[in-house]
Amino acid sequence: MLGPISRISLLIACLSFASVVAHAQQVIHALVGTVNVINANAKTIVVTTDDGTQGSFDDLTDPKVHISLDKALRAETTPALSFTTKDTSAIVLFYGEGADRTAVALRDIGAGPFTRSAGTVVNFSGKDHSFSVKDDAGNVEVFKLTPETVAETRMGAVDGKKFEPAKGDQVRVTSSLVNGSPTALFVYAN
């Protein structure tokens, strides 16, 4: 009798520990918009996204928060507390949702010009590091993916070399011309 009770207790303890570990690490998400306000005293950043909505983010100030941020993304960004450029377009890496979001890092993508596109993925080429998107009017546009591309996926933010959109995925793309080719800076994949 002691054997089964011990095994059940051990199983419950392991599941409890796994639950604590799973909740301890924050998944990082991304969005693109214009940084409007940086309030160093309040440690907040206000961003207007491409759809015109404004969102406020607290700066990450707690070094004990465990985050799951890809090393390549971390290397290409500025920590939220150190980001000082306002009235610029940026990719915001954050965790949380709704009104309770914390900015971890930002990447200034400059003033543009940018092209914003939306549609359905019709093709992905891993060899060419590109994908094709068909919009509602039936137009198809091909976008290059680079290591500097940031994609927001169902699993959080990833860099461009790890992003592999599937045929039929709904996407929104912020791009610019790089060496004459439309290059994705940010992709939101539903």
URLINCOR-V751116 format. One record per residue. N is the residue number from 1. RES is the residue in three letters. SS is DSSP state (~ for helix, > for strand, _ for the rest). OMEGA is omega in radians with two decimals (* if undefined). Layout:
{{N & RES & SS & OMEGA} {N & RES & SS & OMEGA}}
//
This chain:
{{1 & MET & _ & -3.13} {2 & LEU & ~ & -3.14} {3 & GLY & ~ & -3.14} {4 & PRO & ~ & 3.13} {5 & ILE & ~ & 3.11} {6 & SER & ~ & 3.14} {7 & ARG & ~ & 3.12} {8 & ILE & ~ & 3.11} {9 & SER & ~ & 3.12} {10 & LEU & ~ & 3.12} {11 & LEU & ~ & 3.12} {12 & ILE & ~ & 3.12} {13 & ALA & ~ & 3.13} {14 & CYS & ~ & 3.13} {15 & LEU & ~ & 3.10} {16 & SER & ~ & 3.13} {17 & PHE & ~ & 3.13} {18 & ALA & ~ & 3.11} {19 & SER & ~ & 3.12} {20 & VAL & ~ & -3.14} {21 & VAL & ~ & -3.12} {22 & ALA & ~ & -3.13} {23 & HIS & ~ & -3.05} {24 & ALA & ~ & -3.09} {25 & GLN & > & -3.10} {26 & GLN & > & 3.05} {27 & VAL & > & -3.11} {28 & ILE & _ & 3.08} {29 & HIS & > & -3.12} {30 & ALA & > & 2.98} {31 & LEU & > & 3.13} {32 & VAL & > & 3.13} {33 & GLY & > & 3.13} {34 & THR & > & 3.10} {35 & VAL & > & -3.09} {36 & ASN & > & -3.04} {37 & VAL & > & 2.97} {38 & ILE & > & -3.12} {39 & ASN & > & -3.09} {40 & ALA & _ & -3.14} {41 & ASN & _ & 3.13} {42 & ALA & _ & -3.10} {43 & LYS & _ & 3.10} {44 & THR & > & 3.08} {45 & ILE & > & 3.10} {46 & VAL & > & -3.09} {47 & VAL & > & 2.99} {48 & THR & > & -3.11} {49 & THR & > & -3.08} {50 & ASP & _ & 3.13} {51 & ASP & _ & 3.06} {52 & GLY & _ & 3.13} {53 & THR & _ & 3.12} {54 & GLN & > & 3.09} {55 & GLY & > & 3.11} {56 & SER & > & 3.14} {57 & PHE & > & 2.96} {58 & ASP & > & 3.05} {59 & ASP & > & 3.08} {60 & LEU & _ & -3.14} {61 & THR & _ & -3.11} {62 & ASP & _ & -3.11} {63 & PRO & _ & -3.13} {64 & LYS & _ & 3.13} {65 & VAL & _ & 3.12} {66 & HIS & > & -3.13} {67 & ILE & > & 3.10} {68 & SER & > & -3.12} {69 & LEU & _ & 3.13} {70 & ASP & _ & -3.11} {71 & LYS & ~ & 3.14} {72 & ALA & ~ & 3.10} {73 & LEU & ~ & -3.14} {74 & ARG & ~ & -3.10} {75 & ALA & ~ & -3.07} {76 & GLU & _ & -3.05} {77 & THR & _ & 3.07} {78 & THR & > & 3.09} {79 & PRO & > & -3.06} {80 & ALA & ~ & -3.13} {81 & LEU & ~ & -3.10} {82 & SER & ~ & -3.10} {83 & PHE & _ & -3.05} {84 & THR & _ & -3.07} {85 & THR & _ & 3.08} {86 & LYS & _ & -3.07} {87 & ASP & _ & 3.08} {88 & THR & > & 3.06} {89 & SER & > & -3.10} {90 & ALA & > & 2.98} {91 & ILE & > & -3.12} {92 & VAL & > & 3.04} {93 & LEU & > & -3.00} {94 & PHE & > & 2.94} {95 & TYR & > & -3.08} {96 & GLY & > & 3.14} {97 & GLU & > & 3.14} {98 & GLY & _ & -3.12} {99 & ALA & _ & -3.09} {100 & ASP & > & -3.13} {101 & ARG & > & 3.14} {102 & THR & > & 3.10} {103 & ALA & > & 3.12} {104 & VAL & > & -3.09} {105 & ALA & > & 3.10} {106 & LEU & > & 3.03} {107 & ARG & > & 3.09} {108 & ASP & > & 3.10} {109 & ILE & > & 3.02} {110 & GLY & > & -3.04} {111 & ALA & _ & -3.14} {112 & GLY & _ & 0.26} {113 & PRO & _ & 3.11} {114 & PHE & _ & 3.01} {115 & THR & > & 3.10} {116 & ARG & > & -3.08} {117 & SER & > & 3.07} {118 & ALA & > & 3.12} {119 & GLY & > & -3.08} {120 & THR & > & 3.09} {121 & VAL & > & 3.10} {122 & VAL & > & -3.14} {123 & ASN & > & 3.00} {124 & PHE & > & 3.10} {125 & SER & > & 3.10} {126 & GLY & _ & -3.13} {127 & LYS & _ & -3.12} {128 & ASP & _ & -3.07} {129 & HIS & _ & -3.13} {130 & SER & > & 3.04} {131 & PHE & > & -3.12} {132 & SER & > & -3.12} {133 & VAL & > & 3.09} {134 & LYS & > & -3.14} {135 & ASP & _ & -3.09} {136 & ASP & _ & -3.14} {137 & ALA & _ & 3.13} {138 & GLY & _ & 3.11} {139 & ASN & _ & 3.14} {140 & VAL & > & 3.11} {141 & GLU & > & 3.14} {142 & VAL & > & -3.14} {143 & PHE & > & 3.02} {144 & LYS & > & 3.01} {145 & LEU & _ & 3.11} {146 & THR & _ & 3.06} {147 & PRO & _ & 3.12} {148 & GLU & _ & 3.09} {149 & THR & _ & 3.03} {150 & VAL & > & 3.12} {151 & ALA & > & 3.04} {152 & GLU & > & -3.09} {153 & THR & > & 3.09} {154 & ARG & _ & -3.10} {155 & MET & _ & -3.13} {156 & GLY & > & -3.07} {157 & ALA & > & 3.07} {158 & VAL & > & 3.07} {159 & ASP & > & -3.02} {160 & GLY & _ & -3.12} {161 & LYS & _ & 3.10} {162 & LYS & _ & -3.08} {163 & PHE & _ & 3.12} {164 & GLU & _ & -3.12} {165 & PRO & _ & 3.13} {166 & ALA & _ & 3.08} {167 & LYS & _ & 3.14} {168 & GLY & _ & 3.10} {169 & ASP & _ & 3.03} {170 & GLN & > & -3.09} {171 & VAL & > & 2.92} {172 & ARG & > & -3.03} {173 & VAL & > & 2.95} {174 & THR & > & -3.03} {175 & SER & > & 3.00} {176 & SER & > & 3.10} {177 & LEU & > & 3.05} {178 & VAL & > & -3.07} {179 & ASN & _ & 3.07} {180 & GLY & _ & -3.13} {181 & SER & > & 3.04} {182 & PRO & > & -3.08} {183 & THR & > & -3.13} {184 & ALA & > & 3.02} {185 & LEU & > & -3.13} {186 & PHE & > & 3.10} {187 & VAL & > & 3.00} {188 & TYR & > & -3.12} {189 & ALA & > & 3.13} {190 & ASN & _ & *}}
//
